[in-house]
C-alpha cells in the first residue's frame, strides 16, 4: 500500500501497517515500565468488546502521553491497534527544532497522527482524513477539548468529536485518563503515581442526535458539552 496523501499541507502519511508496527514496537518498550513505575490500571474495556473497529475514542487531555496510554490499554496483538489521532495543524508544532523536525514530522506521523485541515470552516472537509479512517474501520482518538488542560479540569469541548460521529456514523467511547498530570521523572522512577485509564459505554449516533437528527454544525459543540463531556467527567470521579 502506498502512503496516504493528506489534505493538509501536502503531508504524506505512512501506510496504515507501518503505524500499527510502530505502535506495537513502542508498546514493547513502554508497557511494562508504565505498569511497574506508574501502577497503570485499565478499566472498562468490556464496555465496547462487542463493537467492531471504527470507533471514536474521546478522551480528556492532560499530557503528551495521553494518546500513548490509550494505545497501551490494549494487548500487543490487540485488534484495536493501530489508533489514529486527531492532532493540531503542522504549524502548531513550531517551538523548536525537536518539536518541528523530530517530534512532529517523524514520531507523530509514525504514531498515527493525522492533523486537521485548517483555513476552512467546514468540519467535513477539515476532518476528511479521520472520517475516511473511521469508514475504513480504523479507530480514531480525539481530544474534544482541543488542547491540554493545565490544571486537570475539563475544558469546554469543540465540535469536532460530534462532527466525526455525524459524518462517519461511528460510535463514541468516552475515555478518562488520570494520574498523569504534571508527572515528573522522579515521580515515575520513585513510583509515586497511580495512572488509570477508564473507558465508558459507547454513545451511538442515534443517541447523540436524539431530538436533533440533522443539527447545524454550529450546534456540534453544544451537543459535545451536553452529551459527551459529562460522561468523561463521570469516569474521572474516584
C-alpha positions in Angstrom: 0.0 0.0 0.0 1.3 3.4 -0.9 1.5 6.2 1.7 -1.7 8.1 2.3 -1.9 11.6 0.9 -3.3 14.0 3.4 -5.4 17.1 2.5 -3.4 19.1 5.0 -0.3 21.0 3.7 0.5 18.0 1.3 1.7 15.9 4.2 2.4 12.3 3.2 1.3 9.9 5.9 2.9 6.5 6.2 0.9 3.3 5.2 -1.5 2.1 7.8 0.5 -1.0 8.5 3.6 1.0 9.5 1.5 2.8 12.1 0.4 -0.5 13.6 4.0 -1.7 13.6 5.4 1.4 15.2 2.7 1.4 17.9 3.3 -2.2 18.8 7.1 -1.7 18.8 6.7 1.2 21.2 4.3 -0.9 23.3 7.0 -3.5 23.8 9.4 -0.9 25.3 6.9 1.1 27.4 4.0 -1.1 28.7 5.9 -2.9 31.5 7.6 0.4 32.7 4.2 2.1 32.9 2.7 -0.9 34.8 5.6 -1.1 37.2 6.6 2.5 37.8 3.2 4.2 37.3 0.9 1.4 38.5 -1.0 1.6 35.3 -4.6 0.3 35.6 -7.1 -0.1 32.8 -10.9 -0.3 33.4 -14.0 -0.6 31.1 -12.7 -2.4 28.0 -15.6 -4.8 28.3 -18.0 -1.9 27.6 -17.2 -2.0 23.9 -15.8 -5.5 23.4 -18.8 -6.4 21.2 -18.2 -3.5 18.8 -16.1 -3.8 15.6 -13.3 -1.4 14.8 -14.3 2.1 13.6 -14.6 3.6 17.0 -14.1 7.2 18.1 -12.3 7.3 21.4 -13.0 10.7 23.0 -10.6 11.4 25.9 -9.7 14.2 28.3 -6.3 15.7 27.6 -3.7 16.5 30.3 -0.4 15.3 28.9 1.5 14.4 25.8 1.4 10.8 27.0 -2.4 10.5 26.8 -2.5 9.0 23.3 0.2 6.5 24.2 -1.7 5.5 27.3 -4.8 4.7 25.3 -2.8 2.5 22.9 -1.2 0.8 25.9 -4.6 0.0 27.3 -4.7 -3.0 24.9 -2.6 -6.1 24.3 0.3 -6.2 22.0 -1.6 -8.1 19.3 -5.0 -6.5 20.0 -7.3 -5.9 17.0 -7.8 -2.4 18.3 -4.3 -1.4 17.3 -3.4 0.8 15.4 -5.0 4.0 16.7 -5.1 7.2 14.6 -5.1 10.6 16.3 -6.7 13.9 15.6 -3.9 16.4 16.1 -3.3 20.1 15.6 -2.1 21.5 12.3 1.6 21.2 11.4 2.2 24.9 12.1 1.2 24.4 15.7 4.4 22.4 16.4 7.0 25.1 15.7 8.5 25.9 19.1 11.9 24.5 18.3 14.0 22.0 16.3 12.9 19.0 18.2 9.2 19.8 18.1 9.3 20.8 14.5 11.5 18.2 12.8 11.7 15.2 15.2 8.6 15.2 17.4 6.1 16.2 14.8 7.2 15.0 11.4 8.7 11.7 12.4 7.4 10.5 15.7 3.8 11.8 15.4 3.4 10.6 11.8 4.6 7.1 12.6 2.4 7.2 15.7 -0.7 7.7 13.6 -1.2 11.4 14.0 -3.4 13.0 11.3 -3.6 16.8 11.5 -6.8 18.6 10.8 -7.1 20.7 7.7 -7.0 24.4 8.7 -8.2 27.6 7.0 -11.7 26.4 6.2 -14.9 26.5 8.3 -16.2 23.0 7.3 -15.9 20.1 9.7 -16.5 17.5 7.0 -13.5 18.8 5.0 -11.2 19.6 7.9 -11.7 16.1 9.3 -11.8 14.3 6.0 -8.8 12.1 6.7 -10.3 11.0 10.1 -13.7 10.3 8.6 -12.1 8.2 5.9 -10.2 6.3 8.5 -13.3 5.5 10.5 -15.3 4.4 7.4 -12.4 2.0 6.7 -12.9 0.5 10.2 -9.9 2.2 11.8 -10.1 3.6 15.4 -9.6 7.3 15.9 -8.7 9.1 19.1 -9.8 12.7 19.6 -9.4 15.1 22.5 -12.7 17.0 22.4 -11.3 20.0 24.3 -8.9 20.7 21.5 -5.9 21.4 23.8 -4.4 20.2 27.0 -5.9 21.2 30.4 -3.2 22.8 32.5 -4.9 22.0 35.8 -6.7 18.8 35.1 -10.2 20.3 35.0 -12.2 19.6 31.9 -12.4 22.4 29.3 -15.2 23.2 27.0 -15.4 20.8 24.1 -15.1 21.8 20.5 -17.5 20.5 17.8 -15.0 18.1 16.1 -15.9 15.0 18.0 -19.6 15.3 17.2 -18.7 16.0 13.5 -16.8 12.8 13.4 -19.8 10.8 14.7 -22.2 12.5 12.3 -20.2 12.1 9.1 -18.8 8.6 9.8 -21.8 7.2 11.8 -19.2 5.7 14.3 -19.9 5.2 18.0 -18.1 7.3 20.6 -16.4 5.7 23.6 -15.6 8.3 26.3 -12.2 7.9 28.0 -10.8 9.4 31.2 -7.1 9.4 32.0 -6.0 10.3 35.5 -2.8 10.3 37.5 -0.5 11.6 34.7 -1.0 15.4 35.1 2.4 17.1 35.7 4.2 13.8 36.2 7.9 14.2 36.7 10.8 11.7 36.1 11.2 11.4 39.9 7.5 10.7 40.3 7.8 8.0 37.7 11.0 6.4 38.9 10.0 6.5 42.6 6.6 5.0 41.8 4.7 7.9 43.3 1.9 8.0 40.7 -1.1 5.7 40.1 -2.2 6.2 36.5 -5.6 4.9 35.3 -7.4 4.8 32.0 -11.1 4.3 32.2 -13.4 3.6 29.2 -17.1 4.3 29.3 -20.0 2.8 27.5 -20.3 3.7 23.8 -22.5 6.6 22.7 -24.1 5.8 19.4 -25.0 8.5 16.8 -28.8 7.8 17.2 -28.4 8.6 20.9 -26.1 11.6 20.3 -28.6 13.2 17.8 -31.8 12.2 19.6 -34.3 15.0 19.1 -31.9 16.8 16.7 -31.3 14.3 13.9 -29.9 16.9 11.5 -28.1 19.5 13.6 -26.4 22.5 12.2 -22.6 22.4 12.6 -22.9 25.4 14.9 -24.6 23.1 17.3 -21.9 20.4 17.4 -20.0 22.0 20.3 -23.2 22.3 22.4 -24.0 18.6 21.8 -20.5 17.6 22.8 -20.7 19.5 26.0 -24.1 18.2 26.9 -23.8 14.5 25.9 -20.1 13.6 25.8 -18.1 15.7 28.3 -20.4 14.7 31.3 -19.6 11.0 30.5 -15.9 11.8 30.7 -16.4 13.7 33.9 -18.2 10.7 35.5 -15.3 8.5 34.6 -12.9 10.9 36.2 -14.6 10.5 39.6 -12.6 8.4 42.1 
